């Protein structure tokens, strides 16, 4: 089949516009694969952050509590005596005249240096000792803790934690441990705190490996998924183009062999598509009865063969063949028998022309064989084998055994127009038919085409009376078209006699 280049171009342009409009199958497949991976990566990172935050905050809580316990133990003596304060501008200072407690800050300073934890020792709600400083670096000794903290400690009577409490101008992750007297009254607080930024930094450091792994896995998954999506899109694109070529009439298009080897559904779709293509091609190109090329398709292919000879010098030989006395098969046994004879001959052609060329049902019981890339002598020798195969083939029809013969005319390919070459082959076939049938007539048997025409004209004008005589046998094959019932030799002789009498 000849495909229209303009039509194909229009189809391809249309497909390209559609692909751009819709974003392309490849892009959609990549998005389908990549977006879930991206969402999964984001979810994993959020989950990792909160998991890491809980883990780190738990460790920080325990650390702050342990530090508070240690400080409370060291400074327990502070709460056994009264401490008096003097207020001035909202801040308190120890009244040294009334207070006999002297406590240094070396221990809490040491702990802050080692752990990064700010520590405050409060007498009731006033910071008696502390490592906290304001923005100007002034120690926050004498400042008051939030009333909310005091109230909650009083109400709950146990250590409490805050993950974002403001002290001065900074936010802290803080632990408040109550100090009680013998009557279980709140007399002081041990506060330990770490800046919220430090905690967040520790959380990020703890989950950083998880985030990196998530990002790497997401990138790898996206890359692999995108690669597979591209492969799938390419396979689908090839199958689409293949179907497009079939739709444009190119029934000789080939689907990529790698697609047919795929063990998945796309491979199965490719196989089904090829089967459909072959079915359509056979239905259009092949004769329904004989499975040979139809005359129209055969003629188109012969044009290509002839063109290859003229352009590239690829040799070809053309044969016109005809089943001898075919009409009598139909008249004597019916058209079913004639169809069986045609199928038998076509089966021989289909089998023996593999790798040699091709066969065409030219019309009725006439056939054309085209030998490609073979010399005339090679083609003639092979044609002799085909003739012998036809002679040796027996058709069984309703318990009768029928022999077949054929007559052929063979001519070498030339630069003459194709119709002229076919006409010469047909003339040689006619000479063979008039000359007794069951034979091969070669153009090389004559000096030139004029000699062929002279003999042809002579046969047409005079006739030689061989047609009826040859109906039940020829000199080359006496058994041609003889009906031989399956039975004794006597029965065969009777049938032969009846044939002669008729």
Secondary structure, DSSP 8 states (H G I E B T S, - for coil): ----HHHHHHHHHHHHHHHHHHT-HHHHHHHHHHHHHHHHHHHHHHHHHHHHHHHHHHHHHHHHHHHHHHHHHHTGGGGGS---EEEETTEEEE-TTT------SHHHHHHHHHH--EEEEEETTEEEEE--B-TTS-B-TT-B--HHHHHHHHHH-S-EEEEEEEETTEEEEEEEEEEE-TTS-EEEEEEEEEEHHHHHHHHHHHHHHHHHHHHHHHHHHHHHHHHHHHHHHHHHHHHHHHHHHHHTT-TT----HHHHH--SHHHHHHHHHHHHHHHHHHHHHB-TTT-SB-HHHHHHHHHHHHHHHHHH---EEEEEEEETTHHHHHHHH-HHHHHHHHHHHHHHHHHHTTTTEEEEEEETTEEEEEEES--HHHHHHHHHHHHHHHHH-EEEETTEEEE--EEEEEEE--SS-HHHHHHHHHHHHHHHHHTTSSSEEEGGGSSSHHHHHHHHHHHHHH--SHHHHGGG--SS-TTTT-EEESS-HHHHHHHHHHHHH-
